[in-house]
Amino acid sequence: MATTVISIIQVLVGAVLIVFVLGQSGKHSGLGMISGATDSFLSKNKARTADAKLAKWTKWVALVFIVLTLVLNFL
């Protein structure tokens, strides 16, 4: 019974992880690298953007997914 519940939770967490990863923009989006404007105002405030918050949440969801995988492995 416990493995069934944890498996269902893991499938849901995996789906959320897929959505979070696909929702992020690529690292090479924009032309900042070509023009040399990588140290602009927007790059300095990158931690406050929605993409940075999504990246942070992606790390937490991935950690939960890994923990659930290890728990299922030991059950």
Predicted model as a PDB file, atoms N, CA, C, CB and O in Angstrom, pLDDT in the B-factor column:
MODEL        1                                                                  
ATOM      1  N   MET A   1       0.822  -1.199   0.000  1.00 92.00           N  
ATOM      2  CA  MET A   1       0.000   0.000   0.000  1.00 92.00           C  
ATOM      3  C   MET A   1       0.868   1.265   0.000  1.00 92.00           C  
ATOM      4  CB  MET A   1      -0.936  -0.003   1.212  1.00 92.00           C  
ATOM      5  O   MET A   1       0.577   2.224  -0.716  1.00 92.00           O  
ATOM      6  N   ALA A   2       1.924   1.259   0.801  1.00 91.00           N  
ATOM      7  CA  ALA A   2       2.797   2.432   0.877  1.00 91.00           C  
ATOM      8  C   ALA A   2       3.532   2.662  -0.443  1.00 91.00           C  
ATOM      9  CB  ALA A   2       3.808   2.270   2.019  1.00 91.00           C  
ATOM     10  O   ALA A   2       3.718   3.804  -0.863  1.00 91.00           O  
ATOM     11  N   THR A   3       3.946   1.586  -1.089  1.00 93.00           N  
ATOM     12  CA  THR A   3       4.657   1.753  -2.357  1.00 93.00           C  
ATOM     13  C   THR A   3       3.738   2.302  -3.444  1.00 93.00           C  
ATOM     14  CB  THR A   3       5.258   0.421  -2.807  1.00 93.00           C  
ATOM     15  O   THR A   3       4.180   3.043  -4.322  1.00 93.00           O  
ATOM     16  N   THR A   4       2.470   1.939  -3.384  1.00 95.00           N  
ATOM     17  CA  THR A   4       1.513   2.462  -4.369  1.00 95.00           C  
ATOM     18  C   THR A   4       1.320   3.963  -4.190  1.00 95.00           C  
ATOM     19  CB  THR A   4       0.159   1.737  -4.246  1.00 95.00           C  
ATOM     20  O   THR A   4       1.303   4.715  -5.165  1.00 95.00           O  
ATOM     21  N   VAL A   5       1.176   4.390  -2.949  1.00 95.00           N  
ATOM     22  CA  VAL A   5       0.978   5.825  -2.675  1.00 95.00           C  
ATOM     23  C   VAL A   5       2.225   6.611  -3.062  1.00 95.00           C  
ATOM     24  CB  VAL A   5       0.641   6.061  -1.177  1.00 95.00           C  
ATOM     25  O   VAL A   5       2.126   7.667  -3.686  1.00 95.00           O  
ATOM     26  N   ILE A   6       3.395   6.103  -2.695  1.00 95.00           N  
ATOM     27  CA  ILE A   6       4.641   6.805  -3.029  1.00 95.00           C  
ATOM     28  C   ILE A   6       4.858   6.815  -4.542  1.00 95.00           C  
ATOM     29  CB  ILE A   6       5.847   6.142  -2.318  1.00 95.00           C  
ATOM     30  O   ILE A   6       5.368   7.794  -5.087  1.00 95.00           O  
ATOM     31  N   SER A   7       4.479   5.744  -5.215  1.00 96.00           N  
ATOM     32  CA  SER A   7       4.616   5.700  -6.674  1.00 96.00           C  
ATOM     33  C   SER A   7       3.723   6.731  -7.353  1.00 96.00           C  
ATOM     34  CB  SER A   7       4.283   4.304  -7.196  1.00 96.00           C  
ATOM     35  O   SER A   7       4.139   7.378  -8.314  1.00 96.00           O  
ATOM     36  N   ILE A   8       2.504   6.886  -6.861  1.00 96.00           N  
ATOM     37  CA  ILE A   8       1.595   7.894  -7.413  1.00 96.00           C  
ATOM     38  C   ILE A   8       2.140   9.297  -7.180  1.00 96.00           C  
ATOM     39  CB  ILE A   8       0.197   7.761  -6.789  1.00 96.00           C  
ATOM     40  O   ILE A   8       2.096  10.145  -8.072  1.00 96.00           O  
ATOM     41  N   ILE A   9       2.654   9.536  -5.977  1.00 97.00           N  
ATOM     42  CA  ILE A   9       3.247  10.847  -5.679  1.00 97.00           C  
ATOM     43  C   ILE A   9       4.455  11.095  -6.572  1.00 97.00           C  
ATOM     44  CB  ILE A   9       3.654  10.940  -4.190  1.00 97.00           C  
ATOM     45  O   ILE A   9       4.659  12.216  -7.037  1.00 97.00           O  
ATOM     46  N   GLN A  10       5.259  10.063  -6.816  1.00 97.00           N  
ATOM     47  CA  GLN A  10       6.431  10.225  -7.661  1.00 97.00           C  
ATOM     48  C   GLN A  10       6.042  10.538  -9.106  1.00 97.00           C  
ATOM     49  CB  GLN A  10       7.290   8.969  -7.611  1.00 97.00           C  
ATOM     50  O   GLN A  10       6.700  11.349  -9.757  1.00 97.00           O  
ATOM     51  N   VAL A  11       5.004   9.921  -9.605  1.00 97.00           N  
ATOM     52  CA  VAL A  11       4.546  10.223 -10.969  1.00 97.00           C  
ATOM     53  C   VAL A  11       4.083  11.672 -11.058  1.00 97.00           C  
ATOM     54  CB  VAL A  11       3.401   9.266 -11.389  1.00 97.00           C  
ATOM     55  O   VAL A  11       4.375  12.358 -12.039  1.00 97.00           O  
ATOM     56  N   LEU A  12       3.373  12.137 -10.055  1.00 97.00           N  
ATOM     57  CA  LEU A  12       2.913  13.534 -10.051  1.00 97.00           C  
ATOM     58  C   LEU A  12       4.093  14.501  -9.954  1.00 97.00           C  
ATOM     59  CB  LEU A  12       1.937  13.776  -8.881  1.00 97.00           C  
ATOM     60  O   LEU A  12       4.128  15.517 -10.648  1.00 97.00           O  
ATOM     61  N   VAL A  13       5.052  14.183  -9.094  1.00 97.00           N  
ATOM     62  CA  VAL A  13       6.241  15.034  -8.963  1.00 97.00           C  
ATOM     63  C   VAL A  13       7.044  15.021 -10.264  1.00 97.00           C  
ATOM     64  CB  VAL A  13       7.126  14.561  -7.778  1.00 97.00           C  
ATOM     65  O   VAL A  13       7.589  16.048 -10.669  1.00 97.00           O  
ATOM     66  N   GLY A  14       7.118  13.869 -10.913  1.00 97.00           N  
ATOM     67  CA  GLY A  14       7.812  13.794 -12.198  1.00 97.00           C  
ATOM     68  C   GLY A  14       7.145  14.640 -13.265  1.00 97.00           C  
ATOM     69  O   GLY A  14       7.825  15.270 -14.074  1.00 97.00           O  
ATOM     70  N   ALA A  15       5.804  14.660 -13.273  1.00 97.00           N  
ATOM     71  CA  ALA A  15       5.084  15.489 -14.238  1.00 97.00           C  
ATOM     72  C   ALA A  15       5.330  16.970 -13.968  1.00 97.00           C  
ATOM     73  CB  ALA A  15       3.579  15.185 -14.192  1.00 97.00           C  
ATOM     74  O   ALA A  15       5.514  17.753 -14.900  1.00 97.00           O  
ATOM     75  N   VAL A  16       5.331  17.353 -12.692  1.00 97.00           N  
ATOM     76  CA  VAL A  16       5.614  18.752 -12.339  1.00 97.00           C  
ATOM     77  C   VAL A  16       7.040  19.116 -12.725  1.00 97.00           C  
ATOM     78  CB  VAL A  16       5.392  18.992 -10.827  1.00 97.00           C  
ATOM     79  O   VAL A  16       7.293  20.224 -13.198  1.00 97.00           O  
ATOM     80  N   LEU A  17       7.970  18.195 -12.527  1.00 96.00           N  
ATOM     81  CA  LEU A  17       9.364  18.448 -12.895  1.00 96.00           C  
ATOM     82  C   LEU A  17       9.513  18.652 -14.397  1.00 96.00           C  
ATOM     83  CB  LEU A  17      10.252  17.293 -12.435  1.00 96.00           C  
ATOM     84  O   LEU A  17      10.263  19.523 -14.837  1.00 96.00           O  
ATOM     85  N   ILE A  18       8.808  17.860 -15.174  1.00 96.00           N  
ATOM     86  CA  ILE A  18       8.853  18.020 -16.631  1.00 96.00           C  
ATOM     87  C   ILE A  18       8.307  19.385 -17.044  1.00 96.00           C  
ATOM     88  CB  ILE A  18       8.053  16.898 -17.322  1.00 96.00           C  
ATOM     89  O   ILE A  18       8.884  20.055 -17.900  1.00 96.00           O  
ATOM     90  N   VAL A  19       7.201  19.793 -16.436  1.00 95.00           N  
ATOM     91  CA  VAL A  19       6.608  21.094 -16.759  1.00 95.00           C  
ATOM     92  C   VAL A  19       7.559  22.230 -16.379  1.00 95.00           C  
ATOM     93  CB  VAL A  19       5.255  21.266 -16.033  1.00 95.00           C  
ATOM     94  O   VAL A  19       7.708  23.192 -17.132  1.00 95.00           O  
ATOM     95  N   PHE A  20       8.200  22.121 -15.214  1.00 94.00           N  
ATOM     96  CA  PHE A  20       9.134  23.165 -14.787  1.00 94.00           C  
ATOM     97  C   PHE A  20      10.340  23.260 -15.720  1.00 94.00           C  
ATOM     98  CB  PHE A  20       9.604  22.899 -13.359  1.00 94.00           C  
ATOM     99  O   PHE A  20      10.777  24.360 -16.058  1.00 94.00           O  
ATOM    100  N   VAL A  21      10.873  22.125 -16.132  1.00 93.00           N  
ATOM    101  CA  VAL A  21      12.045  22.140 -17.013  1.00 93.00           C  
ATOM    102  C   VAL A  21      11.680  22.706 -18.381  1.00 93.00           C  
ATOM    103  CB  VAL A  21      12.630  20.720 -17.164  1.00 93.00           C  
ATOM    104  O   VAL A  21      12.432  23.497 -18.950  1.00 93.00           O  
ATOM    105  N   LEU A  22      10.539  22.305 -18.901  1.00 93.00           N  
ATOM    106  CA  LEU A  22      10.135  22.825 -20.206  1.00 93.00           C  
ATOM    107  C   LEU A  22       9.720  24.295 -20.147  1.00 93.00           C  
ATOM    108  CB  LEU A  22       8.994  21.996 -20.758  1.00 93.00           C  
ATOM    109  O   LEU A  22       9.733  24.976 -21.172  1.00 93.00           O  
ATOM    110  N   GLY A  23       9.361  24.785 -18.991  1.00 91.00           N  
ATOM    111  CA  GLY A  23       8.950  26.178 -18.849  1.00 91.00           C  
ATOM    112  C   GLY A  23      10.102  27.154 -18.781  1.00 91.00           C  
ATOM    113  O   GLY A  23       9.901  28.360 -18.922  1.00 91.00           O  
ATOM    114  N   GLN A  24      11.301  26.656 -18.570  1.00 87.00           N  
ATOM    115  CA  GLN A  24      12.450  27.543 -18.471  1.00 87.00           C  
ATOM    116  C   GLN A  24      12.952  27.943 -19.850  1.00 87.00           C  
ATOM    117  CB  GLN A  24      13.567  26.878 -17.678  1.00 87.00           C  
ATOM    118  O   GLN A  24      12.840  27.191 -20.818  1.00 87.00           O  
ATOM    119  N   SER A  25      13.500  29.131 -19.909  1.00 79.00           N  
ATOM    120  CA  SER A  25      14.101  29.556 -21.168  1.00 79.00           C  
ATOM    121  C   SER A  25      15.512  28.996 -21.255  1.00 79.00           C  
ATOM    122  CB  SER A  25      14.111  31.104 -21.291  1.00 79.00           C  
ATOM    123  O   SER A  25      16.112  28.635 -20.243  1.00 79.00           O  
ATOM    124  N   GLY A  26      16.029  28.928 -22.457  1.00 74.00           N  
ATOM    125  CA  GLY A  26      17.360  28.380 -22.665  1.00 74.00           C  
ATOM    126  C   GLY A  26      18.433  29.304 -22.134  1.00 74.00           C  
ATOM    127  O   GLY A  26      18.203  30.500 -21.956  1.00 74.00           O  
ATOM    128  N   LYS A  27      19.590  28.755 -21.885  1.00 68.00           N  
ATOM    129  CA  LYS A  27      20.710  29.558 -21.383  1.00 68.00           C  
ATOM    130  C   LYS A  27      21.267  30.488 -22.457  1.00 68.00           C  
ATOM    131  CB  LYS A  27      21.819  28.647 -20.865  1.00 68.00           C  
ATOM    132  O   LYS A  27      21.892  31.498 -22.133  1.00 68.00           O  
ATOM    133  N   HIS A  28      21.052  30.165 -23.713  1.00 64.00           N  
ATOM    134  CA  HIS A  28      21.615  30.970 -24.793  1.00 64.00           C  
ATOM    135  C   HIS A  28      20.552  31.817 -25.486  1.00 64.00           C  
ATOM    136  CB  HIS A  28      22.302  30.072 -25.809  1.00 64.00           C  
ATOM    137  O   HIS A  28      20.713  32.192 -26.647  1.00 64.00           O  
ATOM    138  N   SER A  29      19.476  32.114 -24.782  1.00 56.00           N  
ATOM    139  CA  SER A  29      18.462  32.957 -25.408  1.00 56.00           C  
ATOM    140  C   SER A  29      18.918  34.410 -25.343  1.00 56.00           C  
ATOM    141  CB  SER A  29      17.076  32.778 -24.716  1.00 56.00           C  
ATOM    142  O   SER A  29      19.483  34.845 -24.339  1.00 56.00           O  
ATOM    143  N   GLY A  30      18.682  35.127 -26.373  1.00 55.00           N  
ATOM    144  CA  GLY A  30      19.114  36.514 -26.440  1.00 55.00           C  
ATOM    145  C   GLY A  30      20.449  36.652 -27.139  1.00 55.00           C  
ATOM    146  O   GLY A  30      21.130  35.662 -27.405  1.00 55.00           O  
ATOM    147  N   LEU A  31      20.818  37.886 -27.436  1.00 53.00           N  
ATOM    148  CA  LEU A  31      22.060  38.135 -28.157  1.00 53.00           C  
ATOM    149  C   LEU A  31      23.104  38.808 -27.284  1.00 53.00           C  
ATOM    150  CB  LEU A  31      21.790  38.985 -29.376  1.00 53.00           C  
ATOM    151  O   LEU A  31      24.017  39.458 -27.794  1.00 53.00           O  
ATOM    152  N   GLY A  32      22.978  38.656 -25.962  1.00 52.00           N  
ATOM    153  CA  GLY A  32      23.918  39.302 -25.054  1.00 52.00           C  
ATOM    154  C   GLY A  32      25.334  38.787 -25.186  1.00 52.00           C  
ATOM    155  O   GLY A  32      26.294  39.536 -25.004  1.00 52.00           O  
ATOM    156  N   MET A  33      25.465  37.522 -25.500  1.00 54.00           N  
ATOM    157  CA  MET A  33      26.804  36.951 -25.624  1.00 54.00           C  
ATOM    158  C   MET A  33      27.511  37.450 -26.873  1.00 54.00           C  
ATOM    159  CB  MET A  33      26.730  35.433 -25.643  1.00 54.00           C  
ATOM    160  O   MET A  33      28.732  37.604 -26.876  1.00 54.00           O  
ATOM    161  N   ILE A  34      26.763  37.703 -27.923  1.00 58.00           N  
ATOM    162  CA  ILE A  34      27.376  38.139 -29.174  1.00 58.00           C  
ATOM    163  C   ILE A  34      27.816  39.593 -29.076  1.00 58.00           C  
ATOM    164  CB  ILE A  34      26.402  37.956 -30.345  1.00 58.00           C  
ATOM    165  O   ILE A  34      28.906  39.952 -29.521  1.00 58.00           O  
ATOM    166  N   SER A  35      26.963  40.423 -28.493  1.00 56.00           N  
ATOM    167  CA  SER A  35      27.273  41.847 -28.450  1.00 56.00           C  
ATOM    168  C   SER A  35      28.198  42.213 -27.301  1.00 56.00           C  
ATOM    169  CB  SER A  35      26.004  42.642 -28.345  1.00 56.00           C  
ATOM    170  O   SER A  35      28.697  43.338 -27.258  1.00 56.00           O  
ATOM    171  N   GLY A  36      28.440  41.312 -26.381  1.00 54.00           N  
ATOM    172  CA  GLY A  36      29.330  41.622 -25.270  1.00 54.00           C  
ATOM    173  C   GLY A  36      28.647  42.311 -24.122  1.00 54.00           C  
ATOM    174  O   GLY A  36      29.325  42.801 -23.219  1.00 54.00           O  
ATOM    175  N   ALA A  37      27.333  42.369 -24.116  1.00 53.00           N  
ATOM    176  CA  ALA A  37      26.593  43.062 -23.061  1.00 53.00           C  
ATOM    177  C   ALA A  37      26.145  42.083 -21.976  1.00 53.00           C  
ATOM    178  CB  ALA A  37      25.375  43.793 -23.652  1.00 53.00           C  
ATOM    179  O   ALA A  37      25.000  42.138 -21.527  1.00 53.00           O  
ATOM    180  N   THR A  38      27.024  41.205 -21.559  1.00 55.00           N  
ATOM    181  CA  THR A  38      26.647  40.219 -20.555  1.00 55.00           C  
ATOM    182  C   THR A  38      26.622  40.803 -19.156  1.00 55.00           C  
ATOM    183  CB  THR A  38      27.591  39.051 -20.598  1.00 55.00           C  
ATOM    184  O   THR A  38      26.021  40.208 -18.262  1.00 55.00           O  
ATOM    185  N   ASP A  39      27.249  41.938 -18.938  1.00 55.00           N  
ATOM    186  CA  ASP A  39      27.274  42.563 -17.621  1.00 55.00           C  
ATOM    187  C   ASP A  39      26.321  43.749 -17.590  1.00 55.00           C  
ATOM    188  CB  ASP A  39      28.703  43.009 -17.255  1.00 55.00           C  
ATOM    189  O   ASP A  39      26.674  44.821 -17.098  1.00 55.00           O  
ATOM    190  N   SER A  40      25.138  43.562 -18.105  1.00 58.00           N  
ATOM    191  CA  SER A  40      24.167  44.643 -18.154  1.00 58.00           C  
ATOM    192  C   SER A  40      23.335  44.679 -16.884  1.00 58.00           C  
ATOM    193  CB  SER A  40      23.265  44.495 -19.373  1.00 58.00           C  
ATOM    194  O   SER A  40      23.518  43.856 -15.987  1.00 58.00           O  
ATOM    195  N   PHE A  41      22.431  45.625 -16.814  1.00 58.00           N  
ATOM    196  CA  PHE A  41      21.545  45.766 -15.661  1.00 58.00           C  
ATOM    197  C   PHE A  41      20.653  44.548 -15.506  1.00 58.00           C  
ATOM    198  CB  PHE A  41      20.692  47.025 -15.792  1.00 58.00           C  
ATOM    199  O   PHE A  41      20.396  44.104 -14.387  1.00 58.00           O  
ATOM    200  N   LEU A  42      20.180  44.003 -16.618  1.00 57.00           N  
ATOM    201  CA  LEU A  42      19.286  42.857 -16.545  1.00 57.00           C  
ATOM    202  C   LEU A  42      20.001  41.605 -16.055  1.00 57.00           C  
ATOM    203  CB  LEU A  42      18.665  42.597 -17.897  1.00 57.00           C  
ATOM    204  O   LEU A  42      19.397  40.790 -15.358  1.00 57.00           O  
ATOM    205  N   SER A  43      21.254  41.438 -16.400  1.00 59.00           N  
ATOM    206  CA  SER A  43      21.973  40.247 -15.950  1.00 59.00           C  
ATOM    207  C   SER A  43      22.324  40.332 -14.470  1.00 59.00           C  
ATOM    208  CB  SER A  43      23.241  40.052 -16.776  1.00 59.00           C  
ATOM    209  O   SER A  43      22.457  39.303 -13.807  1.00 59.00           O  
ATOM    210  N   LYS A  44      22.475  41.538 -13.947  1.00 61.00           N  
ATOM    211  CA  LYS A  44      22.783  41.685 -12.526  1.00 61.00           C  
ATOM    212  C   LYS A  44      21.559  41.384 -11.659  1.00 61.00           C  
ATOM    213  CB  LYS A  44      23.297  43.100 -12.238  1.00 61.00           C  
ATOM    214  O   LYS A  44      21.711  40.908 -10.535  1.00 61.00           O  
ATOM    215  N   ASN A  45      20.358  41.651 -12.156  1.00 64.00           N  
ATOM    216  CA  ASN A  45      19.135  41.418 -11.396  1.00 64.00           C  
ATOM    217  C   ASN A  45      18.441  40.126 -11.827  1.00 64.00           C  
ATOM    218  CB  ASN A  45      18.185  42.597 -11.559  1.00 64.00           C  
ATOM    219  O   ASN A  45      17.217  40.020 -11.750  1.00 64.00           O  
ATOM    220  N   LYS A  46      19.204  39.173 -12.267  1.00 63.00           N  
ATOM    221  CA  LYS A  46      18.631  37.938 -12.790  1.00 63.00           C  
ATOM    222  C   LYS A  46      17.998  37.088 -11.690  1.00 63.00           C  
ATOM    223  CB  LYS A  46      19.698  37.135 -13.509  1.00 63.00           C  
ATOM    224  O   LYS A  46      17.109  36.287 -11.978  1.00 63.00           O  
ATOM    225  N   ALA A  47      18.429  37.238 -10.447  1.00 64.00           N  
ATOM    226  CA  ALA A  47      17.909  36.426  -9.351  1.00 64.00           C  
ATOM    227  C   ALA A  47      16.465  36.782  -9.020  1.00 64.00           C  
ATOM    228  CB  ALA A  47      18.778  36.594  -8.118  1.00 64.00           C  
ATOM    229  O   ALA A  47      15.790  36.014  -8.335  1.00 64.00           O  
ATOM    230  N   ARG A  48      15.980  37.914  -9.483  1.00 73.00           N  
ATOM    231  CA  ARG A  48      14.623  38.351  -9.166  1.00 73.00           C  
ATOM    232  C   ARG A  48      13.611  38.010 -10.258  1.00 73.00           C  
ATOM    233  CB  ARG A  48      14.614  39.834  -8.923  1.00 73.00           C  
ATOM    234  O   ARG A  48      12.419  38.272 -10.094  1.00 73.00           O  
ATOM    235  N   THR A  49      14.058  37.441 -11.347  1.00 83.00           N  
ATOM    236  CA  THR A  49      13.160  37.167 -12.462  1.00 83.00           C  
ATOM    237  C   THR A  49      12.368  35.891 -12.210  1.00 83.00           C  
ATOM    238  CB  THR A  49      13.947  37.054 -13.772  1.00 83.00           C  
ATOM    239  O   THR A  49      12.699  35.088 -11.337  1.00 83.00           O  
ATOM    240  N   ALA A  50      11.324  35.731 -12.992  1.00 84.00           N  
ATOM    241  CA  ALA A  50      10.494  34.535 -12.874  1.00 84.00           C  
ATOM    242  C   ALA A  50      11.268  33.297 -13.304  1.00 84.00           C  
ATOM    243  CB  ALA A  50       9.220  34.678 -13.714  1.00 84.00           C  
ATOM    244  O   ALA A  50      11.036  32.205 -12.785  1.00 84.00           O  
ATOM    245  N   ASP A  51      12.177  33.462 -14.238  1.00 85.00           N  
ATOM    246  CA  ASP A  51      12.980  32.322 -14.691  1.00 85.00           C  
ATOM    247  C   ASP A  51      13.911  31.833 -13.585  1.00 85.00           C  
ATOM    248  CB  ASP A  51      13.798  32.703 -15.936  1.00 85.00           C  
ATOM    249  O   ASP A  51      14.139  30.631 -13.455  1.00 85.00           O  
ATOM    250  N   ALA A  52      14.444  32.746 -12.795  1.00 87.00           N  
ATOM    251  CA  ALA A  52      15.311  32.351 -11.685  1.00 87.00           C  
ATOM    252  C   ALA A  52      14.516  31.640 -10.595  1.00 87.00           C  
ATOM    253  CB  ALA A  52      16.025  33.577 -11.101  1.00 87.00           C  
ATOM    254  O   ALA A  52      14.993  30.677  -9.995  1.00 87.00           O  
ATOM    255  N   LYS A  53      13.314  32.117 -10.346  1.00 90.00           N  
ATOM    256  CA  LYS A  53      12.467  31.451  -9.364  1.00 90.00           C  
ATOM    257  C   LYS A  53      12.061  30.067  -9.846  1.00 90.00           C  
ATOM    258  CB  LYS A  53      11.226  32.291  -9.071  1.00 90.00           C  
ATOM    259  O   LYS A  53      11.989  29.125  -9.057  1.00 90.00           O  
ATOM    260  N   LEU A  54      11.798  29.948 -11.130  1.00 92.00           N  
ATOM    261  CA  LEU A  54      11.439  28.652 -11.702  1.00 92.00           C  
ATOM    262  C   LEU A  54      12.625  27.686 -11.629  1.00 92.00           C  
ATOM    263  CB  LEU A  54      10.970  28.820 -13.164  1.00 92.00           C  
ATOM    264  O   LEU A  54      12.440  26.492 -11.393  1.00 92.00           O  
ATOM    265  N   ALA A  55      13.823  28.192 -11.829  1.00 91.00           N  
ATOM    266  CA  ALA A  55      15.018  27.351 -11.719  1.00 91.00           C  
ATOM    267  C   ALA A  55      15.213  26.875 -10.285  1.00 91.00           C  
ATOM    268  CB  ALA A  55      16.263  28.116 -12.196  1.00 91.00           C  
ATOM    269  O   ALA A  55      15.611  25.734 -10.049  1.00 91.00           O  
ATOM    270  N   LYS A  56      14.931  27.757  -9.330  1.00 93.00           N  
ATOM    271  CA  LYS A  56      15.056  27.373  -7.927  1.00 93.00           C  
ATOM    272  C   LYS A  56      14.040  26.300  -7.564  1.00 93.00           C  
ATOM    273  CB  LYS A  56      14.879  28.593  -7.020  1.00 93.00           C  
ATOM    274  O   LYS A  56      14.380  25.330  -6.886  1.00 93.00           O  
ATOM    275  N   TRP A  57      12.808  26.462  -8.004  1.00 94.00           N  
ATOM    276  CA  TRP A  57      11.774  25.463  -7.732  1.00 94.00           C  
ATOM    277  C   TRP A  57      12.063  24.151  -8.456  1.00 94.00           C  
ATOM    278  CB  TRP A  57      10.401  25.995  -8.145  1.00 94.00           C  
ATOM    279  O   TRP A  57      11.721  23.080  -7.954  1.00 94.00           O  
ATOM    280  N   THR A  58      12.682  24.223  -9.615  1.00 95.00           N  
ATOM    281  CA  THR A  58      13.046  23.009 -10.341  1.00 95.00           C  
ATOM    282  C   THR A  58      14.042  22.186  -9.537  1.00 95.00           C  
ATOM    283  CB  THR A  58      13.631  23.357 -11.717  1.00 95.00           C  
ATOM    284  O   THR A  58      13.947  20.959  -9.498  1.00 95.00           O  
ATOM    285  N   LYS A  59      14.994  22.850  -8.898  1.00 96.00           N  
ATOM    286  CA  LYS A  59      15.971  22.142  -8.076  1.00 96.00           C  
ATOM    287  C   LYS A  59      15.297  21.450  -6.900  1.00 96.00           C  
ATOM    288  CB  LYS A  59      17.044  23.106  -7.573  1.00 96.00           C  
ATOM    289  O   LYS A  59      15.646  20.316  -6.573  1.00 96.00           O  
ATOM    290  N   TRP A  60      14.342  22.109  -6.261  1.00 96.00           N  
ATOM    291  CA  TRP A  60      13.651  21.510  -5.117  1.00 96.00           C  
ATOM    292  C   TRP A  60      12.778  20.333  -5.541  1.00 96.00           C  
ATOM    293  CB  TRP A  60      12.798  22.558  -4.407  1.00 96.00           C  
ATOM    294  O   TRP A  60      12.739  19.309  -4.859  1.00 96.00           O  
ATOM    295  N   VAL A  61      12.086  20.475  -6.656  1.00 97.00           N  
ATOM    296  CA  VAL A  61      11.238  19.380  -7.132  1.00 97.00           C  
ATOM    297  C   VAL A  61      12.101  18.197  -7.559  1.00 97.00           C  
ATOM    298  CB  VAL A  61      10.346  19.848  -8.306  1.00 97.00           C  
ATOM    299  O   VAL A  61      11.723  17.046  -7.337  1.00 97.00           O  
ATOM    300  N   ALA A  62      13.252  18.465  -8.167  1.00 97.00           N  
ATOM    301  CA  ALA A  62      14.168  17.390  -8.548  1.00 97.00           C  
ATOM    302  C   ALA A  62      14.700  16.672  -7.312  1.00 97.00           C  
ATOM    303  CB  ALA A  62      15.334  17.945  -9.384  1.00 97.00           C  
ATOM    304  O   ALA A  62      14.860  15.452  -7.326  1.00 97.00           O  
ATOM    305  N   LEU A  63      14.972  17.410  -6.256  1.00 97.00           N  
ATOM    306  CA  LEU A  63      15.432  16.801  -5.013  1.00 97.00           C  
ATOM    307  C   LEU A  63      14.356  15.887  -4.419  1.00 97.00           C  
ATOM    308  CB  LEU A  63      15.824  17.886  -4.002  1.00 97.00           C  
ATOM    309  O   LEU A  63      14.662  14.789  -3.955  1.00 97.00           O  
ATOM    310  N   VAL A  64      13.101  16.339  -4.433  1.00 97.00           N  
ATOM    311  CA  VAL A  64      11.998  15.511  -3.948  1.00 97.00           C  
ATOM    312  C   VAL A  64      11.865  14.255  -4.803  1.00 97.00           C  
ATOM    313  CB  VAL A  64      10.677  16.306  -3.954  1.00 97.00           C  
ATOM    314  O   VAL A  64      11.618  13.169  -4.277  1.00 97.00           O  
ATOM    315  N   PHE A  65      12.026  14.395  -6.112  1.00 97.00           N  
ATOM    316  CA  PHE A  65      11.940  13.248  -7.009  1.00 97.00           C  
ATOM    317  C   PHE A  65      13.038  12.231  -6.702  1.00 97.00           C  
ATOM    318  CB  PHE A  65      12.033  13.704  -8.468  1.00 97.00           C  
ATOM    319  O   PHE A  65      12.783  11.027  -6.690  1.00 97.00           O  
ATOM    320  N   ILE A  66      14.248  12.706  -6.457  1.00 97.00           N  
ATOM    321  CA  ILE A  66      15.357  11.809  -6.142  1.00 97.00           C  
ATOM    322  C   ILE A  66      15.118  11.095  -4.816  1.00 97.00           C  
ATOM    323  CB  ILE A  66      16.677  12.587  -6.093  1.00 97.00           C  
ATOM    324  O   ILE A  66      15.362   9.893  -4.703  1.00 97.00           O  
ATOM    325  N   VAL A  67      14.645  11.824  -3.819  1.00 96.00           N  
ATOM    326  CA  VAL A  67      14.362  11.211  -2.516  1.00 96.00           C  
ATOM    327  C   VAL A  67      13.274  10.151  -2.642  1.00 96.00           C  
ATOM    328  CB  VAL A  67      13.938  12.283  -1.494  1.00 96.00           C  
ATOM    329  O   VAL A  67      13.390   9.067  -2.070  1.00 96.00           O  
ATOM    330  N   LEU A  68      12.225  10.461  -3.386  1.00 96.00           N  
ATOM    331  CA  LEU A  68      11.163   9.475  -3.582  1.00 96.00           C  
ATOM    332  C   LEU A  68      11.674   8.240  -4.324  1.00 96.00           C  
ATOM    333  CB  LEU A  68       9.997  10.100  -4.350  1.00 96.00           C  
ATOM    334  O   LEU A  68      11.260   7.120  -4.026  1.00 96.00           O  
ATOM    335  N   THR A  69      12.557   8.440  -5.271  1.00 96.00           N  
ATOM    336  CA  THR A  69      13.142   7.308  -5.992  1.00 96.00           C  
ATOM    337  C   THR A  69      13.963   6.432  -5.057  1.00 96.00           C  
ATOM    338  CB  THR A  69      14.014   7.802  -7.149  1.00 96.00           C  
ATOM    339  O   THR A  69      13.887   5.205  -5.128  1.00 96.00           O  
ATOM    340  N   LEU A  70      14.744   7.051  -4.185  1.00 96.00           N  
ATOM    341  CA  LEU A  70      15.530   6.268  -3.232  1.00 96.00           C  
ATOM    342  C   LEU A  70      14.639   5.549  -2.225  1.00 96.00           C  
ATOM    343  CB  LEU A  70      16.519   7.169  -2.499  1.00 96.00           C  
ATOM    344  O   LEU A  70      14.925   4.410  -1.856  1.00 96.00           O  
ATOM    345  N   VAL A  71      13.579   6.184  -1.782  1.00 95.00           N  
ATOM    346  CA  VAL A  71      12.645   5.537  -0.855  1.00 95.00           C  
ATOM    347  C   VAL A  71      11.997   4.331  -1.513  1.00 95.00           C  
ATOM    348  CB  VAL A  71      11.564   6.529  -0.385  1.00 95.00           C  
ATOM    349  O   VAL A  71      11.885   3.272  -0.897  1.00 95.00           O  
ATOM    350  N   LEU A  72      11.570   4.483  -2.763  1.00 94.00           N  
ATOM    351  CA  LEU A  72      10.974   3.360  -3.472  1.00 94.00           C  
ATOM    352  C   LEU A  72      11.965   2.235  -3.712  1.00 94.00           C  
ATOM    353  CB  LEU A  72      10.407   3.823  -4.785  1.00 94.00           C  
ATOM    354  O   LEU A  72      11.588   1.064  -3.753  1.00 94.00           O  
ATOM    355  N   ASN A  73      13.226   2.591  -3.868  1.00 94.00           N  
ATOM    356  CA  ASN A  73      14.247   1.578  -4.088  1.00 94.00           C  
ATOM    357  C   ASN A  73      14.450   0.720  -2.829  1.00 94.00           C  
ATOM    358  CB  ASN A  73      15.572   2.241  -4.504  1.00 94.00           C  
ATOM    359  O   ASN A  73      14.709  -0.479  -2.930  1.00 94.00           O  
ATOM    360  N   PHE A  74      14.334   1.328  -1.660  1.00 92.00           N  
ATOM    361  CA  PHE A  74      14.578   0.605  -0.414  1.00 92.00           C  
ATOM    362  C   PHE A  74      13.332  -0.079   0.130  1.00 92.00           C  
ATOM    363  CB  PHE A  74      15.123   1.545   0.623  1.00 92.00           C  
ATOM    364  O   PHE A  74      13.439  -0.858   1.077  1.00 92.00           O  
ATOM    365  N   LEU A  75      12.156   0.180  -0.430  1.00 87.00           N  
ATOM    366  CA  LEU A  75      10.934  -0.496   0.041  1.00 87.00           C  
ATOM    367  C   LEU A  75      10.743  -1.831  -0.620  1.00 87.00           C  
ATOM    368  CB  LEU A  75       9.716   0.365  -0.209  1.00 87.00           C  
ATOM    369  O   LEU A  75       9.767  -2.526  -0.337  1.00 87.00           O  
TER     370      LEU A  75                                                      
ENDMDL                                                                          
END                                                                             
